[in-house]
């Protein structure tokens, strides 16, 4: 078992005071902090190797290219992809999903087809499918969530009813960013495959928090962001099965992704270049590789156990506060809790908690349709990661008790 307290020492930003109190950073579902090794990977690249990739024959360009392609191979290993060519570097989860929603949908969806997603999706895995359905004439359907606090997770019996031969694509989140639900991703992929639908997993919340193996999950596409797994912002990944990618038209066109061009047209390179037009985000891709190294050195199964236990502990301690309503599963859950006081807006909760040095998030968490279904406009969310401790949950609970007393919310 790693010493979680020494892990904290790897994250420079955590060691500061906020409003005269030690910072308690519990906004990891929005973005995770960066260990020194990731920050150094960025600095080293810009101080020693900075150059454009793929097109140069000089030493710096070759070093940059090797490091960039090395990062691709590292990410492939991180998610157990069969081939580094299945790793496309993007700006993040949102761009990754949009690429599939535009390129794949444009070629494959027609009126009468069904795109299936769930009621617990982040807008990034919802609005692109609404757009794809509108553009193609396909119908978008949602797997419902169960329970007045969505504590029952996805309605798997309803899923079985919804999964007809008309379903061409099923897109779902691995972990809900507003409920803390861990979806049975492997089972969902198996069910979708049985009716011939392809699968898209939104792994934004799972990628840095638990082992993710695309071959074991047997998914077709998987999307994630570097910044939620200790890597930089502005870099993310679209994983796609090679056989699907090679048949897919590019989403963006330009330099670097063509074989030949004349005044009439162009031909495309295979994946991954086909989907990476223009100068890529070299530095951040390399630092994402460093983030993979960091997380694997700790071990993602161990990280999952640690942050899920913090999630359960926080859920249990917060549920003892009068007038609080907690969302999501009552038992096993991911490392986040989302809750609401009856008469206090989440923005007030977050502002009060900030006085106690806490970094929380309040709002709809880009889950507006789900919030509306649950009769809420917003929740307060605390989300945990490998550097958080049980003592920090005590700070959270004490702060929430102070707020509850101040507002007299019952
Ligand atoms: N999918 C899920 C499940 C997410 O939680 C997020 C970001 C995204 C997609 C989009 O990721 P991006 O990196 O492309 O922006 N979630 C949150 C959040 O919960 N609070 O801030 C961002």
Boltz pocket constraint, residues with backbone or C-beta under 6 A from the ligand:
constraints:
  - pocket:
      binder: B
      contacts: [[A, 29], [A, 30], [A, 31], [A, 91], [A, 92], [A, 93], [A, 94], [A, 95], [A, 122], [A, 124], [A, 125], [A, 173], [A, 175], [A, 176], [A, 177], [A, 202], [A, 204], [A, 205], [A, 225], [A, 361], [A, 365]]
      max_distance: 6.0
